[in-house]
Amino acid sequence: MQYLIKPRGRGYSLRMVTPEVLIGTGNPWTGRKFGREIKLGLNTRSHAEAIRLRDVRIGQIRQLEADALADTGKKSIGRIIDLSPESASEWRQMRNEAEDLDALDHVLTDQLDKAAAAGLVEQVNTFAKIVFRGAVPLDQALEMYLEERAEGNPFGYDPLAITTALNVRSSVKYLIAFLGVEQPTLHDVTPDKVFQFRTEYLPLVVKVKAGTIAKHMTLLRGMWAWAIADKKLLKTKSGRPIRNPWIIEEKGTPKKKATKKKPEDARTAFTSEQVTKLFSGFPQWGSRQGDLLRLALATGCRVDEVGSLMLKHVEEDGSGFDVMKGKTDNAQRFIPLVDDAQRLMTQRINMVREMQTGIHFAEQRLFPEWPLKPSTQKVNSASQWFTRYRRKVLGEETNGKLAMHSFRHTWRTTARRAGVPEDRIYEVGGWEGPRNASQVYDHGLTKELLKDVQRTVWDALKEAGYLEAF
């Protein structure tokens, strides 16, 4: 590869002919003068990383060349130093490796003075924070944080759920917009800024509710805890960790507490007559609405567990599917299907495969007709549609009592009335059951036993009249 060499058993180095105008001028990496050839160690054995570092170094050399040409009166472009965070990180590494730090800083500060004189004061300040204080750009810190909190990370950190990671991105997006500077860093977030973000920007500009503000604060507090305690990215001048600015201690004015729902407004299960009316609106299998309602009743799953299901997690014969993640630890489970529910699933599998012929199998969904909300990967539109449909079919008086989630209430109530043991209801339904010392020795039911549970519930649903219009 051009300009790259790699001696046996050693890392990559940059090697190139020195631009003529630089010969005899100061070399910021060594503190000596440039000779006829430039040779700089890149401190890596990774080819990809070596290419990246080579390109950065060459860019810096071209900047020095441009300035030298300008000083000799020759026309030049690119006199302003590259102020990108990537360039700043490389300059910081150069300072750490420099034999003559004063010589390097002399060249660097001269470049920054020129950039500031050209009107790039804000970018220069950010660049200087990264180079001299080790500040990390917010967007870069976000990617580092999410990568280290991913499933299977080597640090032993508790992995973030997909929806939580998306919510962290949303929180940081709001924060960057609030700070209003180009390439803000972790160091730009002070307790005063956090106060303004929480008390003015989020409620008055973004217009989010108090509960959502509290969620943003919690997510950002976790990210800063990682940056302060785990990565040591935020320190005082004396080297001590800074106080987490997202920790709120003051009590302030009491906030209005949410009132408990009145007993008559509590969610309840469907009656068999109500389910028959709902199913009758979609008498044929194959619609996104009717199929989702029927599978919600037959499985007792949460609407998002079915609506966002990937085909790769569904048995080919429609006999069941795996829920990979959910609201609780127990949500990860296998859901069996029996009788008409299995036949419905088989028909839907065949139908949606044809609908998604141009999509890789790993990305195919069981309900591609229901869009996923980008920020949460949930089928919010299904719940919104059902609210309107339920009011139309069952009347306004069901407001506050019945929702899409009521199918889950119905399945659980039927399972209990059919005599299914509570521990098996917890396992099939994905609820967090009571904890005891023997749980560590219990590795769950087999698929056949789970199928027996589902068949018991199915027979009870049929006997109670819930499957009249299935």
N, C-alpha and C positions, 0 to 999 in steps of 0.2 A: 504494500500500500504506500502511496506517495507520502514522503516526509516521515514515515514511521519505520523504526528499526527495533529489533528485539533480540539482543544477544542471548545465547543459550543459557537457560537457567535464571534469567533476569527479566525484569519488567520492560514494558515498551518505553521508547524515548522518541522525541521529536528531533529530526535532523534535517537541516535545510541550509541552502546558501544564504548568507546574510545579504539583505538588500543593500546596495552600494551606499546609499545615503546614510545608513546606520553604522557602517564600519567606522570604528573609532569613537562612537558615542557610548554613553553609559548603558550597560546591560542591567535592567532592574532586577533580574532574577539572580544574578551572581554578584552584583556590585562592582564588577570589572567592566572593561570596555568590550564592545562587540568586535570579534575577529572576522575572518572570512567565512566562518561556518558557525551556525547556531546549533547547539546540541543541548536539549533540555529533557531531563527525566520526567516521566509522566506518573510514576509511582503506581502503576497498575499492570496486572497481567491479563486483564480482560480486554479482548480485542474491541468490543463495542465501546467500552469506557475509554479506551485509548483513542479511538476515532473521535469521540466527543471532546476529549481534552485537547487533542491535536487541533481541532477546528477552533476551539476557544483561544488556544495559544497563538495560532496563526492570525486570528482576528486581532489579538492584542499587538502582535508584531506589526501588522498592517497599519494599526493606529499610530504606533510609534513612527513608522515609515512616513505616514501622511503628515504628521506633525513636523518631522525633520524636513520634508520637502517644502512645507509651508514656511518654515523658518529660513529656508534658503531662497524664498521668493518664487518657488515653482507652484503651479496650480495644483490643488489637491482637493479631494473630497474626503468626507469622513473624519474631519478634524476633531469632532467631539467623541469622547470616550464612550464605549458601549456601556450604558447604565442599566442593563437588564440584570435581574436577580442572578441569572446564571453566571454572567460576567463577574458580578460582585462576589459570588461564592468562590470563583477561581482566583480572584485577587486576594481574597482572605486566605486561601490555601497557599498562594504564593508568599504572603507575608509570614505564614507559619514556617515555610521552608527556606526563606531568604537568608543568605549568609550576611548580607549587609542590609538590615531593615531600614536604616535611615535613607539609604540610596533609593530603595524601592518606594518609600513613603514620599520622598521628594518628587519622584516622577509622578506618582499617583495624585498627590495633592495639587500638583501643577495642572494635571489633566482635569481634576474636579473644579479647580478655579475657572478654567476655560469654559467648562460646561455650565457652571453657575452664571458666568458672565453672559452666556448665550441664552439665559432665561430658563434654564432647566433646574431651578433651585430645588423644587420638590423632589425630582428624581435623584438629584445629587444627595439630598438628605437621606433618602431611603438607601441609596447605594452605600453611603458612609456608615449607616447603622449596621448594614450587613457585614461590611469589610472590617470595621474597627470594633464593633460591639458584638458581632456574631448573631445579629438579629436574623430571624427566619421569616420570609414572606408568609402571610396568612394562607394563601392558596397552597403554597408548598407544604406548610405545616399540616394543613387539612389532609392532603394526600398521604403524608407520612403517618398521621394518626389513624386514618381509616385502614391503611395497609397493615399497620401493627395491631389493629383490633379486628382483623379479618379472621374468618374461620380457619383453624389450623395454624395460626401464627406461632412462630417459634419462641415467643416471649412468655407464653403461658397466660396472656391477658384474656379476660373474658370476652369472647367475640361479640361484636355488635350485630343485632338482627339487621336484615336488609332495610327494613323500614326505618330503624333507628339511624343507620348510616345515612340514609337519604334525608332524614330530619336534621342531622348534623350539618350536612351540606347546605340545607336551607337556612339554618341559623347563621352559618358563616357568610352566606351570600348576603343576608340582611346586614350583618356586621360590616362587611366590606363596603356596602352601599352607604351605610351610615358614616363611616370614617371619611369617605369622600376624597381620599388621596389615591394617587396611582401607586400600585404595588405596596399596600400597607403591610406592616410586619407585626409579629407578636408584641414587640416592644411599644407599638403605637397604642395598645389597649391599656389604658390606665383606669384606676378606680373612678375617676371623674367621668371618663368616657363611658364606662359601663353604666354609671348612674344615669347619664343622659340617654343612652341607648335604651335603658329599661323604662325610664319614667317619661320620656318625651318621644323618642323616635318610634318605638314599637306601638305604643297605644295611640299616638296622635297622628303619625305619618303613615305607618303601615296599617294602623287601625285593627290590631289583633286583640283578642280578649285576654283577660287576666290569666286564665289557665294556660293559654298558648304562650304568653310571655314567660310564665314560670317554667314551661317546658324548654323554651329556648335557653333560659338561664341555666337550667340543670345540664343540658347538653354541652353548653360552652364551658361550664365549670368543670365537667369531666375532661374536656379536651385540654384545658389549661392545667389541670392536675397532672395529666400525662406529660405536658411540656415542662412543668416545673419539677415534679418529683422524679419522673422516670427518665426524661431526656436531658435534664439540666440545661434547658434552653433559655431560661429566664433567671438571671441572677442580679444581685446588687453589685455595685463597684467593688465591694469587699468580698464578693464571691458567694454570698449567702443567697438561698432561694428567695425570690420575692413572694409577697403575700398574694394568694389567688384573688384577683380582682372581682371574680364572679361570686364570691362568698358574701352573702348579705347578712349583716348582723343586726342592723337597726330594726326596731319594731315598726315605727311609723304609725300612720292612721290605720285603725282596724278596717279590714275589708269585709264587705258583705259576704256572709257565708251562704253556701248553697243550701237551700231548704230541702228536706227529705220529701220524696214523692208521697203524695197522699195514697192511702191504701187502694183507693178506687182507680188510681192512675198507674199502679204497678203492672209490669208486663205479665202476661199470662199465656197459657197454651191455647192453640186453636181447638175448636170443636170439630167433630167430623163433618158437620153440615157446612161450616165455614171453609174447610179444606176442599170439599166437593165443589162449592161455588167458585173458589179460586182456580181449581184445576179445569173446571168446565169452560173457562174462558180460552183455554188452549187445549182442545180435545185431542189433537193429534200430536204425536211425538215429533220432535225435530225443530221446534222453535226454541230460541234461547231463553225465553221467559218460562215456558211450560216445563222444559227439561230441567232448568235450574230449581224451580219450585219442587218438582217431584224428587230430585236427588237430595235436596235439603231435607225433606221429610223422611226419606228412606234411610239416610245416613246419620242424621242428627248433627251434621257438620255446620260450622260457621259458614256464612255465605262466601267469605273470601277464600276459605279452604277449598271450596268447590269451584268458584268462579275464576280463580287464578291458577287452577291446577294445570300442570304441564302433562302432555301426553306421555312423556317418557316415564312418568310416575304412575301410569295406569296399566293394569294387567291387560294383555291383548284380548283376552276372552271376556273382559268386562266384569270379572269376578271380584274386583276391588281395586284400591289405589292406596298409595302412600302419601300421607301428609308430612311434608318435610320440616315445616316450621309453623309456629303458631303462638298463641297468646301465653301459654304456659309451657313448662318443661314437658308435661305429659302430652302436649299437642302433637308431638312427632309420633306417628302411629300408623298402623295399617287399618284401613276401613274396608270390610267385606261387603259385597252386594249379593242379593239373592233374588230368585224368581224374576218378576217383571222389572225390578230395578236393574238387575244384571243385563237383561235383554235391552232395556233402554240405553244403558251405558254402551253396549256393543254397537247399537245402531248409531249412537252419537260419535263414537270413535271412527267408524267407517265414513260418516258424513263429513266430519271436520278434517279428516286426512285429505279428502278430495279438495276441500276448501283451501288447504295450505300446502298444495303441491310444490309451490315455489319457495317454501320456507324450510330451512334445515330442521330435521326431526327434533333436535335438542331444543329448538325454540318454539315448537308447535304446542298449542294450548288446547284444552278440552272445550273451552268456551271462548274462541277468538272473537265472537260477535260482541262480547262485553269488553269494552276498552279498559285498560289498567290506568289508574291515575299515576302519572310519571313520578310524583314525589313520594308516593307510598306503595306503589305496585298493588293497589287494592281495587276491587270492582265497585267503587262508590256509586257508580251510575245504576247498578242493580238495586241497591237499597233505595235509592231515590225514586227509581221507576216503581218499585213495589209499594212505596208509600202512597203514590198517586193511584195505583191500581187497587190497593186494598181499600182506600176511601171510596173509590167508585163502586166496588163490588160489595163491600161489607158495611159501608156507611161511615160518616164522620164520627159516630159515637165510639168507634174502635180506636180513635186517636189516644196515644198514651198507654194503650193496653196491648195492642197487637203490632208486630213489626216482622220483618224478615227473620229476625232472630227467634221469633216465636215458634218456628218450625223446630228449632233446637230444644225449646221448652217442651214441645209436644212429644218429640222422640224420647226425651228423658222421663217425662211423666208416664208415657206408655210402657217404657222399659221397667220402671219401678212397679207399676201396677201388674205387670206380667210376671213379677217375682224374680227378675234378674238381680243377682247379688250386687250390692253397691260397688264393690271393688271392680267388678266386670263392667258396670256402667261407666265408672271413671276411666277404665282402660280404653273402651271403644269410643267413648265420647270425648276423651282428651281433657277431662277435668283434673284439677289438682286435688287428689284425695288426701285423707288424713295420713299423717306421717307416723311411722313407728320403726323400732330398731330392726325388725325383720325385713324391711323393704330392701336392704342391701343384698339380701339373698334371693330376692324374687326377680326373675328375668322375664316376666310377662307370659301371656297366653300364646299358644300356637295359633296359626291362621285358622285351623279347623275349629278350635274352641271359640275363636272370635266369630267365625261364621255361624256357629251354633247360637251364640248370643244374638247376632243380627237376625237369624231366622225366627227366634223367639219373639223379638220385637216386631218383626214383619207380620207374623201370624196374629199378634195382638192388635196391630194397626188394622189389619183386615177385619178382624172380629169386631172391632169398635166402629167400623164403617168409614175409616179414613181413606181407604183405597178404592172407593166406589168409582171415582173418575180418574184413577191413576192411569 
